[in-house]
Amino acid sequence: MVYFCVMLSAEEMKFIQYWEDVREFESSFLRKMVRGIPFASLFCMPILIFFIAVYIFFPDWYAKVSGEASAGAVVSVIVAVVVSIVFIAFFKMHFRWEMNEQHYLELKHKQRHSEAG
């Protein structure tokens, strides 16, 4: 098998250094949640806004469709939206962390082969 000696670019070296510095910090659950909440909120808030708008502006339609005009449905929708926000926030940031980790491992492998060759 023939290996070609390929040097890492300056950008790749910067990424390796950056990821070695922050990979443990970025891997925590709390950090993933804090960084993922804005996107997840933007994704889930239209559902909540639509539900509240229907509940406020069309109460007859809401009562007719749901069979009752109770606050239990509002609470269940809010709980569902919060659970969705937590799920999306964590898994989006976990996916991003995994992609950075994979890129880091590939660059380290490339660096080892360039140093050996």
Backbone hydrogen bonds in HBPLUS format (Angstrom, degrees):
<---DONOR---> <-ACCEPTOR-->    atom                        ^
c    i                          cat <-CA-CA->   ^        H-A-AA   ^      H-
h    n   atom  resd res      DA  || num        DHA   H-A  angle D-A-AA Bond
n    s   type  num  typ     dist DA aas  dist angle  dist       angle   num
A0013-MET N   A0009-SER O   3.03 MM   4  6.33 154.9  2.10 148.0 154.9     1
A0014-LYS N   A0010-ALA O   2.93 MM   4  6.17 151.6  2.01 144.2 152.1     2
A0015-PHE N   A0011-GLU O   2.98 MM   4  6.25 151.8  2.06 143.3 150.8     3
A0016-ILE N   A0012-GLU O   2.98 MM   4  6.25 158.6  2.03 147.3 152.8     4
A0017-GLN N   A0013-MET O   3.03 MM   4  6.27 164.0  2.05 149.1 152.9     5
A0018-TYR N   A0014-LYS O   2.85 MM   4  6.01 164.9  1.87 150.8 155.6     6
A0019-TRP N   A0015-PHE O   2.82 MM   4  5.93 169.3  1.83 156.0 158.8     7
A0020-GLU N   A0016-ILE O   3.00 MM   4  6.11 152.1  2.08 145.4 152.9     8
A0021-ASP N   A0017-GLN O   3.13 MM   4  6.33 143.7  2.27 142.8 152.1     9
A0021-ASP N   A0018-TYR O   3.12 MM   3  5.21 125.1  2.43  95.8 109.9    10
A0022-VAL N   A0018-TYR O   3.06 MM   4  6.34 150.8  2.14 151.4 159.2    11
A0023-ARG N   A0019-TRP O   2.94 MM   4  5.25 137.5  2.12 144.0 147.1    12
A0026-GLU N   A0022-VAL O   2.85 MM   4  5.90 162.8  1.87 162.9 167.4    13
A0027-SER N   A0024-GLU O   3.26 MM   3  5.22 143.6  2.40  94.9 105.2    14
A0032-LYS N   A0028-SER O   3.11 MM   4  6.37 158.9  2.15 148.8 154.5    15
A0033-MET N   A0029-PHE O   2.96 MM   4  6.23 154.7  2.03 150.7 158.1    16
A0034-VAL N   A0030-LEU O   2.93 MM   4  6.15 167.2  1.94 154.8 157.7    17
A0035-ARG N   A0031-ARG O   3.06 MM   4  6.19 162.5  2.09 148.0 152.5    18
A0036-GLY N   A0032-LYS O   2.97 MM   4  5.94 134.8  2.18 138.0 149.8    19
A0036-GLY N   A0033-MET O   3.19 MM   3  5.11 128.1  2.47  93.2 106.9    20
A0037-ILE N   A0033-MET O   2.98 MM   4  5.89 137.7  2.17 154.3 159.8    21
A0040-ALA N   A0036-GLY O   3.15 MM   4  6.28 169.8  2.16 158.6 161.7    22
A0041-SER N   A0037-ILE O   2.80 MM   4  5.83 156.2  1.86 156.8 162.4    23
A0042-LEU N   A0038-PRO O   3.05 MM   4  6.28 160.1  2.09 147.1 152.1    24
A0043-PHE N   A0039-PHE O   2.98 MM   4  6.21 143.3  2.11 144.5 155.2    25
A0044-CYS N   A0040-ALA O   2.93 MM   4  6.11 148.1  2.04 146.4 154.2    26
A0045-MET N   A0041-SER O   2.83 MM   4  5.60 155.9  1.89 154.2 157.5    27
A0047-ILE N   A0044-CYS O   3.15 MM   3  5.67 134.9  2.37 112.8 123.4    28
A0049-ILE N   A0045-MET O   2.83 MM   4  6.04 166.7  1.85 164.3 168.4    29
A0050-PHE N   A0046-PRO O   2.91 MM   4  5.92 158.8  1.95 141.8 147.5    30
A0051-PHE N   A0047-ILE O   3.03 MM   4  6.23 161.7  2.06 148.2 153.2    31
A0052-ILE N   A0048-LEU O   2.96 MM   4  6.16 164.0  1.98 152.0 156.2    32
A0053-ALA N   A0049-ILE O   2.88 MM   4  6.00 157.2  1.94 147.1 153.9    33
A0054-VAL N   A0050-PHE O   3.01 MM   4  6.22 159.7  2.05 150.8 155.5    34
A0055-TYR N   A0051-PHE O   2.98 MM   4  6.14 157.5  2.03 145.3 152.2    35
A0056-ILE N   A0052-ILE O   2.85 MM   4  6.02 149.5  1.94 149.6 157.1    36
A0057-PHE N   A0053-ALA O   2.83 MM   4  5.72 164.3  1.85 150.7 155.1    37
A0058-PHE N   A0054-VAL O   3.01 MM   4  5.14 146.8  2.13 127.8 135.8    38
A0062-TYR N   A0058-PHE O   3.01 MM   4  6.25 162.1  2.05 155.0 160.5    39
A0063-ALA N   A0059-PRO O   2.92 MM   4  6.06 162.4  1.95 147.5 151.8    40
A0064-LYS N   A0060-ASP O   2.92 MM   4  6.05 153.3  1.99 145.5 153.3    41
A0065-VAL N   A0061-TRP O   2.92 MM   4  6.07 160.5  1.96 152.3 156.9    42
A0066-SER N   A0062-TYR O   2.93 MM   4  5.95 167.4  1.94 151.1 155.3    43
A0067-GLY N   A0063-ALA O   2.92 MM   4  5.50 132.5  2.15 130.8 141.3    44
A0075-VAL N   A0071-ALA O   3.08 MM   4  6.40 160.3  2.12 153.0 157.9    45
A0076-SER N   A0072-GLY O   3.00 MM   4  6.20 159.2  2.05 145.0 150.8    46
A0077-VAL N   A0073-ALA O   2.97 MM   4  6.15 153.5  2.04 146.1 152.8    47
A0078-ILE N   A0074-VAL O   2.96 MM   4  6.19 160.0  2.00 149.6 155.3    48
A0079-VAL N   A0075-VAL O   2.89 MM   4  6.12 162.1  1.92 152.1 157.0    49
A0080-ALA N   A0076-SER O   2.93 MM   4  6.07 156.3  1.99 141.0 147.8    50
A0081-VAL N   A0077-VAL O   2.90 MM   4  6.13 155.0  1.96 149.2 155.6    51
A0082-VAL N   A0078-ILE O   2.93 MM   4  6.16 160.3  1.97 151.2 156.5    52
A0083-VAL N   A0079-VAL O   2.93 MM   4  6.13 163.1  1.95 152.5 157.1    53
A0084-SER N   A0080-ALA O   2.95 MM   4  6.11 153.5  2.02 141.8 149.5    54
A0085-ILE N   A0081-VAL O   2.86 MM   4  6.12 153.4  1.93 147.9 155.1    55
A0086-VAL N   A0082-VAL O   2.98 MM   4  6.28 164.0  2.01 153.1 156.5    56
A0087-PHE N   A0083-VAL O   2.96 MM   4  6.12 165.6  1.98 150.7 154.9    57
A0088-ILE N   A0084-SER O   2.88 MM   4  5.98 174.0  1.88 155.1 157.0    58
A0089-ALA N   A0085-ILE O   2.87 MM   4  5.86 163.4  1.89 149.0 154.6    59
A0090-PHE N   A0086-VAL O   3.05 MM   4  6.11 172.4  2.05 150.8 153.1    60
A0091-PHE N   A0087-PHE O   3.04 MM   4  6.10 169.5  2.05 154.8 156.9    61
A0092-LYS N   A0088-ILE O   2.95 MM   4  5.75 152.9  2.02 144.3 151.2    62
A0093-MET N   A0089-ALA O   3.30 MM   4  6.32 165.6  2.32 142.9 146.9    63
A0094-HIS N   A0090-PHE O   2.81 MM   4  5.94 149.4  1.90 149.7 159.9    64
A0095-PHE N   A0091-PHE O   2.96 MM   4  5.89 153.2  2.04 134.3 141.1    65
A0096-ARG N   A0092-LYS O   3.04 MM   4  6.32 155.2  2.11 142.1 149.0    66
A0097-TRP N   A0093-MET O   2.88 MM   4  6.08 154.2  1.94 143.1 150.2    67
A0098-GLU N   A0094-HIS O   2.90 MM   4  6.14 158.8  1.95 148.5 153.8    68
A0099-MET N   A0095-PHE O   2.97 MM   4  6.23 152.3  2.05 147.6 155.1    69
A0100-ASN N   A0096-ARG O   3.01 MM   4  6.28 159.7  2.05 149.5 154.5    70
A0101-GLU N   A0097-TRP O   2.87 MM   4  6.09 156.2  1.92 149.4 156.8    71
A0102-GLN N   A0098-GLU O   2.90 MM   4  6.08 156.5  1.96 146.3 152.2    72
A0103-HIS N   A0099-MET O   2.97 MM   4  6.18 160.6  2.01 147.0 152.4    73
A0104-TYR N   A0100-ASN O   2.86 MM   4  6.05 156.3  1.92 147.7 154.5    74
A0105-LEU N   A0101-GLU O   2.93 MM   4  6.18 161.6  1.96 149.6 154.0    75
A0106-GLU N   A0102-GLN O   2.97 MM   4  6.19 155.3  2.03 148.8 155.5    76
A0107-LEU N   A0103-HIS O   2.96 MM   4  6.20 156.8  2.02 147.7 154.0    77
A0108-LYS N   A0104-TYR O   2.87 MM   4  6.13 156.1  1.92 151.9 158.9    78
A0109-HIS N   A0105-LEU O   2.97 MM   4  6.13 153.1  2.05 142.3 149.5    79
A0110-LYS N   A0106-GLU O   2.94 MM   4  6.17 157.8  1.99 145.5 151.9    80
A0111-GLN N   A0107-LEU O   2.78 MM   4  5.99 149.1  1.87 144.7 153.9    81
A0112-ARG N   A0108-LYS O   2.90 MM   4  6.14 156.2  1.96 146.8 152.4    82
A0113-HIS N   A0109-HIS O   3.07 MM   4  6.34 158.8  2.12 147.9 153.3    83
A0114-SER N   A0110-LYS O   2.97 MM   4  6.18 148.5  2.07 143.0 151.8    84
A0115-GLU N   A0111-GLN O   2.96 MM   4  6.14 150.7  2.05 147.3 154.8    85
A0116-ALA N   A0112-ARG O   2.94 MM   4  6.10 148.7  2.04 143.2 151.9    86
A0117-GLY N   A0113-HIS O   2.99 MM   4  5.97 144.6  2.12 137.7 146.4    87
